[in-house]
């Protein structure tokens, strides 16, 4: 098992002419994606612990 890793949570924005979306991400940009979608009035930060958990699972493989 690999130990001593650091999980970096990135804050990102995707924007076009009609919409602006804020999202959190962890891991490499070219890896497979898992999307966690929340509804109003929740905030994206409610997924922080789950993002870290799944990143740890990927890191340990």
C-alpha positions in Angstrom: 0.0 0.0 0.0 1.3 3.5 -0.9 1.5 6.0 1.9 2.4 9.6 2.4 0.3 11.1 -0.4 -1.3 14.5 -0.5 -4.7 15.1 -2.0 -5.1 18.5 -3.8 -8.6 19.8 -4.2 -8.9 22.1 -7.2 -11.5 24.8 -7.7 -12.5 25.2 -11.4 -14.9 27.2 -13.6 -16.3 26.2 -16.9 -18.0 29.1 -18.7 -19.6 29.8 -22.1 -21.8 32.6 -23.4 -24.9 31.3 -21.6 -23.7 29.6 -18.5 -21.0 29.5 -15.8 -20.4 26.3 -13.8 -18.1 26.1 -10.8 -16.8 22.6 -9.9 -14.2 20.9 -7.7 -11.8 18.3 -8.9 -9.0 16.0 -7.6 -6.5 13.8 -9.5 -5.1 14.0 -13.0 -7.1 15.8 -15.7 -6.8 12.9 -18.2 -8.1 10.2 -15.8 -11.6 8.8 -15.8 -14.3 11.1 -14.3 -16.9 10.6 -11.6 -19.5 13.4 -11.4 -21.2 14.3 -8.1 -24.1 16.6 -8.7 -25.8 18.6 -6.0 -29.0 20.6 -5.9 -29.9 24.0 -4.6 -29.4 25.1 -1.8 -26.5 22.7 -1.2 -23.0 23.8 -2.1 -20.3 21.8 -4.0 -18.2 21.6 -0.8 -20.6 18.9 0.5 -18.8 16.5 -1.9 -15.3 17.3 -0.6 -14.9 14.3 1.6 -16.3 12.0 -1.1 -13.9 13.4 -3.7 -10.9 12.7 -1.3 -12.2 9.2 -0.5 -12.4 8.2 -4.2 -9.1 9.8 -5.0 -7.5 7.7 -2.2 -9.0 4.6 -3.7 -7.5 5.4 -7.1 -4.1 6.3 -5.6 -4.0 3.0 -3.7 -4.5 0.8 -6.8 
